[in-house]
Amino acid sequence: MKHIISSGDLAYIPSQVTLINFDKHGAINKATLTDEPSIVLVTSVDDDKGYEVIYGGCQWYVTERSIYPVDTNEIKESKKNVSNFNGNM
């Protein structure tokens, strides 16, 4: 499987996405549902479990179909535009 998101990348997760935590034996330990869209840090990628992310201060796994890459250049440009807007007031 070719991953478009790598460890260390920021990624977007929409609301109402199930996140899973596994125990040391690989069994599902707990699950949660995201209550709002979030930008998360991808900490690792596992072909079987999915993307490991930091959400709410904890490590979770999310499936490939529920996570989207974030263009950090777009974030920087957006911040610059907000900064320019605030400076012109």
Secondary structure, 3 states (H helix, E strand, C coil): CCCCCCCCCEEEECCCCEEEEECCCCCEEEEEECCCCEEEEEEEEECCCEEEEEECCEEEEECHHHCEECCHHHHHHHHHHHHHHHHCC
